[in-house]
């Protein structure tokens, strides 16, 4: 959780459950949790550079998303400058883990999206576009 009122407490419903409750009125609605922001590069870089940290992050994300009834995850790492390969590994490993978790559990696969820069210079420096498209 990022805010004090994201999760349920003994005295009130948190924002996560309030938002996911909207699916009761529209079962087709998909709600994704976004993690990161424009300036979250150092956190993601540390995760992406370590296979163990990537694995832990992905496993924790899956458990957290399922626990809170989210339909997927939006990775908001808009400026992974200088770590395009590591960024690509994180995305590929998340996608693979989401697929494997769905196959094992029989539950609908979690969605995976990303907020990315629209600047060509940043794209060229930050993303392995071919790898991300696989």
C-alpha positions as CSV (number, residue, x, y, z in Angstrom):
1,X,0.0,0.0,0.0
2,X,1.1,3.5,-0.7
3,X,-1.5,5.5,1.2
4,X,-2.7,5.0,4.7
5,X,-6.2,4.2,3.5
6,X,-5.4,1.8,0.6
7,X,-6.2,-1.4,2.5
8,X,-9.1,-2.4,4.7
9,X,-8.9,-1.9,8.4
10,X,-11.1,-3.1,11.3
11,X,-13.0,0.2,11.2
12,X,-13.4,0.9,7.4
13,X,-13.1,-0.4,3.9
14,X,-9.9,0.7,2.1
15,X,-9.7,2.3,-1.3
16,X,-8.6,-1.0,-3.0
17,X,-11.8,-2.8,-2.0
18,X,-13.9,0.2,-2.7
19,X,-12.6,0.4,-6.2
20,X,-12.7,-3.3,-6.9
21,X,-16.3,-3.4,-5.6
22,X,-17.2,-1.5,-8.8
23,X,-16.9,-4.9,-10.6
24,X,-20.2,-5.9,-8.9
25,X,-22.1,-3.4,-11.1
26,X,-20.0,-4.1,-14.2
27,X,-18.5,-7.6,-14.2
28,X,-16.5,-6.9,-17.4
29,X,-14.7,-4.0,-15.7
30,X,-10.9,-4.6,-15.4
31,X,-9.1,-2.8,-12.6
32,X,-5.3,-2.7,-12.6
33,X,-2.9,-1.5,-9.9
34,X,-0.3,0.9,-11.1
35,X,3.1,0.9,-9.4
36,X,5.7,3.5,-9.8
37,X,5.8,7.0,-11.2
38,X,7.8,9.3,-13.4
39,X,10.7,9.4,-10.9
40,X,10.7,5.8,-9.6
41,X,13.8,4.8,-11.7
42,X,16.2,3.9,-8.9
43,X,13.7,1.6,-7.2
44,X,13.0,-0.3,-10.4
45,X,16.6,-0.3,-11.4
46,X,17.6,-2.1,-8.2
47,X,14.9,-4.6,-8.7
48,X,15.6,-5.1,-12.4
49,X,19.3,-5.6,-12.0
50,X,18.9,-8.6,-9.7
51,X,17.3,-11.9,-10.7
52,X,16.5,-12.6,-7.0
53,X,14.9,-9.2,-6.5
54,X,12.9,-9.6,-9.8
55,X,11.6,-13.0,-8.7
56,X,10.6,-11.6,-5.2
57,X,9.0,-8.5,-6.7
58,X,7.0,-10.6,-9.2
59,X,5.9,-13.2,-6.7
60,X,4.9,-10.4,-4.2
61,X,3.0,-8.6,-6.9
62,X,1.0,-11.6,-7.9
63,X,0.1,-12.4,-4.3
64,X,-0.9,-8.7,-3.7
65,X,-2.9,-8.4,-6.8
66,X,-4.9,-11.6,-6.1
67,X,-5.4,-10.7,-2.5
68,X,-6.8,-7.3,-3.4
69,X,-8.8,-8.6,-6.4
70,X,-7.1,-6.6,-9.0
71,X,-7.1,-7.8,-12.6
72,X,-3.6,-6.8,-13.5
73,X,-0.6,-4.6,-13.1
74,X,0.6,-1.5,-14.7
75,X,4.3,-0.9,-14.5
76,X,5.0,2.8,-14.4
77,X,8.7,3.1,-15.2
78,X,8.9,5.7,-17.8
79,X,12.6,6.4,-17.9
80,X,14.6,3.3,-17.5
81,X,17.5,5.0,-19.2
82,X,20.6,2.8,-19.4
83,X,18.9,-0.3,-18.3
84,X,16.9,-1.3,-21.3
85,X,17.9,-5.0,-21.1
86,X,17.1,-5.2,-17.4
87,X,13.7,-3.5,-18.0
88,X,13.0,-6.0,-20.7
89,X,13.9,-8.9,-18.5
90,X,11.6,-7.6,-15.7
91,X,8.7,-7.3,-18.2
92,X,9.3,-10.7,-19.8
93,X,9.6,-12.4,-16.5
94,X,6.4,-10.7,-15.2
95,X,4.5,-11.8,-18.3
96,X,5.7,-15.4,-18.0
97,X,4.9,-15.5,-14.3
98,X,1.4,-14.2,-14.9
99,X,0.9,-16.9,-17.6
100,X,2.2,-19.7,-15.4
101,X,0.2,-18.5,-12.4
102,X,-3.0,-18.5,-14.4
103,X,-2.3,-22.0,-15.8
104,X,-1.6,-23.5,-12.4
105,X,-4.5,-21.8,-10.6
106,X,-7.1,-21.9,-13.3
107,X,-7.8,-18.2,-12.6
108,X,-8.0,-15.7,-15.4
109,X,-4.5,-14.4,-16.3
110,X,-3.5,-11.1,-14.8
111,X,-3.1,-8.3,-17.3
112,X,0.2,-6.5,-17.7
113,X,0.5,-2.9,-19.1
114,X,3.2,-0.3,-18.9
115,X,3.4,3.5,-18.9
116,X,6.2,4.4,-21.2
117,X,7.7,7.6,-22.6
118,X,6.5,8.9,-25.9
119,X,9.8,10.7,-26.5
120,X,11.8,9.0,-29.3
121,X,15.1,9.8,-27.5
122,X,13.9,8.1,-24.3
123,X,12.5,5.2,-26.2
124,X,15.8,4.6,-28.0
125,X,17.8,4.9,-24.7
126,X,15.3,3.1,-22.4
127,X,13.5,0.2,-24.2
128,X,14.5,-2.8,-26.1
129,X,11.4,-2.5,-28.2
130,X,11.9,-5.7,-30.2
131,X,12.3,-7.7,-27.0
132,X,9.2,-6.2,-25.4
133,X,7.1,-7.1,-28.4
134,X,7.9,-10.8,-28.0
